[in-house]
Amino acid sequence: MTFDYRVILDQWPAIVSGAGVTIMIWILGTIAAAAFGFLVAVARRYGGMVVDKAFGFAVAVLRGTPFLIQIFLVYYGGPFIGLSLDPLPAGLLGISIYGAAYFSEIFRSGFDAVPRGHIEAGECVGLSQWQIVRRILLPEMTMLVLPPSLNMAIILMKETAVLSIITVPELTATLSAIGSQQYAFVEALFVLALFYWVLVEATGWLGHLAETKLTRLRFFNA
């Protein structure tokens, strides 16, 4: 048995379309997850004990259950509470909620890692809570949370493959269909693995570049 590259070339438009859906879900889902996670982290820090405990319980549930189960609940369980979504919006919502739980912990840890003395110095000069967040917490936290945030973005990228189970037309679903129809499972899986590997390496390179630039900016502004 030989590797039949013609199967891939013949199906190239469908593969490109599936890759585009995967990248779109990943980028939008990561942005939404990071935004929701940041809001949750801020709410837990400044919203009082009740808010902290409520969000903490929700985060624990989301982090303690597999993404596959969560996406099943969103897609198949949603109609029971009046939330009937097509596969693509359901997948985007599911990956955003799943990622938000992890991002909230990343940002919460970043807040906690900022030295207390820096915050007290801001309070001593009369800064408000918002000014402390904007001028002290956020700049110092950014460098601390960048590496784990990049790692979480890569994890969410690979989790997009799970969405094929609810018929989202992303790359895994597309190549699985091609493999079944053409009896070319090796070729399909090879292209799928290569795609994710290239995307992971590119993301890691961009993240390293961003970290380097932020480090230089922080050094020159010090």
CORZI-V712267 format. One record per backbone hydrogen bond with DSSP energy under -1.0 kcal/mol. CO is the residue of the C=O (numbers start at 1). NH is the residue of the N-H. If there is no record, write none. Layout:
co = (CO,CO)
nh = (NH,NH)
//
This chain:
co = (3,4,5,6,7,9,11,12,13,14,15,16,17,18,19,20,21,22,23,24,25,26,27,28,29,30,31,32,33,34,35,36,37,38,39,40,41,42,43,48,49,50,51,52,53,54,55,56,57,58,59,60,66,67,68,69,70,71,72,77,78,78,79,86,87,88,89,90,91,92,93,94,95,96,97,99,100,101,102,103,104,105,106,107,108,109,111,115,116,117,118,119,120,121,122,123,128,129,130,131,132,132,133,136,137,138,141,142,145,146,147,148,149,150,151,152,153,154,155,158,159,160,161,162,163,163,164,168,170,171,172,173,174,175,176,177,178,179,184,185,186,187,188,189,190,191,192,193,194,195,196,197,198,199,200,201,202,203,204,205,206,207,208,209,210,211,212,213,214,215,216,217)
nh = (5,7,9,10,11,12,15,16,17,18,19,20,21,22,23,24,25,26,27,28,29,30,31,32,33,34,35,36,37,38,39,40,41,42,43,44,45,46,47,52,53,54,55,56,57,58,59,60,61,62,63,64,70,71,72,73,74,75,76,80,81,83,82,90,91,92,93,94,95,96,97,98,99,100,101,103,104,105,106,107,108,109,110,111,112,113,114,119,120,121,122,123,124,125,127,126,132,133,134,135,136,137,138,140,141,142,145,146,149,150,151,152,153,154,155,156,157,158,159,161,162,163,164,165,166,168,167,170,174,175,176,177,178,179,180,181,182,184,188,189,190,191,192,193,194,195,196,197,198,199,200,201,202,203,204,205,206,207,208,209,210,211,212,213,214,215,216,217,218,219,220,221)
//
